[in-house]
Amino acid sequence: MPCQKKKIVMLRNLRLLFCLSLLCVTGFCQYAAAQVEKVDYLWLVDVSGERNIYLEGIQHAIDTFYVEASKHDALHVYNFAKTVATKDDVVDADFYQYSDLGCMLVALDSLIKHSNSRYVRAFVLSDFFNEDPQGGDSRLNPAGYAAIRHDLDAVCRTKNVEINLLILPPSSNYSGYSLEEVKSLLPYDYTETFGVSPDHRTVDYLMQKVEAVNQLRGVHDDVVEPSSPLATYIILGVFMATLIGVAVYLKMKKSSPVPYNGDERKSS
């Protein structure tokens, strides 16, 4: 009976160790999956007025960014003039005549909030003039977007978010220049500004953003990150579980008493 109880205890210990091994494997798998979670790159590009003149000068930087960012992650581009729309949306005749930065902020909040990824990198490319066809140039009124500020603050605390304001060269008319108002509505700790220019500085800035988030997730070029670490951790976990099982089995076998043979003792 004592021997049988000992075996039962050993079997329970074996089950416990096996369950712990499975938990370790599961944890490693979840960690590996988190390391390679895709980034949502969001681009909101102001195409109103004469902005396209400046866009041509930094097209190379945008193209380079697109090639690098799309290697591992998802990239979405939205045009905004008086509204925010994808390039395939039907727009009316005055779409390119003015921009509404308030509408852009509403769209930015919605896009970040509904992103399926914890990693969001948003780029707003504009000269940050808030124009409308009736009143001409008019500064953005932050008081009307307090709810947007609150929503952005909340979502940035739950996700890894960066918002980059890429500033196109402004024109001579500053009456509607609303960069400061836009900045006041965005979470300070998650927002950067950068004045774009048709040289290597813009390329370097955008590449640094891609490299930084790749390093954060452990993603490297020419390495298949989603499968390689995951497979390694699974193999390691199974190997550890097997070693533990063999060790417990050998210990049980060693501690088992030698069966009593009365005939052998009698004959000797």
C-alpha positions, 0 to 999 in steps of 0.5 A: 500500500505505501508503495502504491500511494507513492506511485500515485503521488509521483503520477500527480507530480508528473501531471503537474509538471506537464501542465506547467510545461504546457503553460510555459509553451503557451506563454512563449507562443503568446510572447512570440505572436506579440513580438510580430504583431503588424503595425497599422501605418495611417497616412492622411494627405492634404490634396487641396489647393496647391499642396500637390506642388509641394508633394512632388518634391517629397514623392521619393521620400514617400515612395521609399517609406512605402516600400519599407513599411509594407514589407511587414505591415499594413499601410493605408492612405487617405486623401483629405481636402474638405473631407477624408476619403480614399482615392476610390471615393467619389468626390464633388467638384470642390473637393480639391479647393479647401481643407477641413482640419476639423474633419481630419481630426475626427477621421484620425480619431476614428482610424486609430480607435478602430485599428485592429493593431496595438501599434499605430503610426499616423502621418498627417501631411499638410500645410495646416491651413484651415480653409473653407469656401464661404469664410475664406481662411479661418483658424481651427477652433479647438473648443469645438473638438474637446471630445476628440481630444478626450477620445485620442487621449484615451485610445493612446493609453491603450495602444502604442500610438505615434502621430506625426505631423508632416508640415508642408511649406506654408504660403504667405497668408497666415490668417488660417494657419492652424498648426498650433490648434491641431497640436493642442488637440493631439496628445502631447506625449504621442505627437511629433512635428517635422517640416518636410523638405525635398532632400534626404532629411525627409527620407531619413526621418521616415526611415527612422520611424520604420526602424524604431517600431521594427526594433520594438517588435524584434522585426528584422529584414530577411528574417521570417519573424512570424514563424521562426521564433514561434517554432523555436519556442514550441520545440523548446517547450516540448523538449523541456516537457519530455526531459521532465517526463523522462526524469520523473519516470526514471525516479519512479522506476528507481524508487520502486521496491524489488519484488519479493520472491519466496522460492529463490530465498528458500532454495538459497 
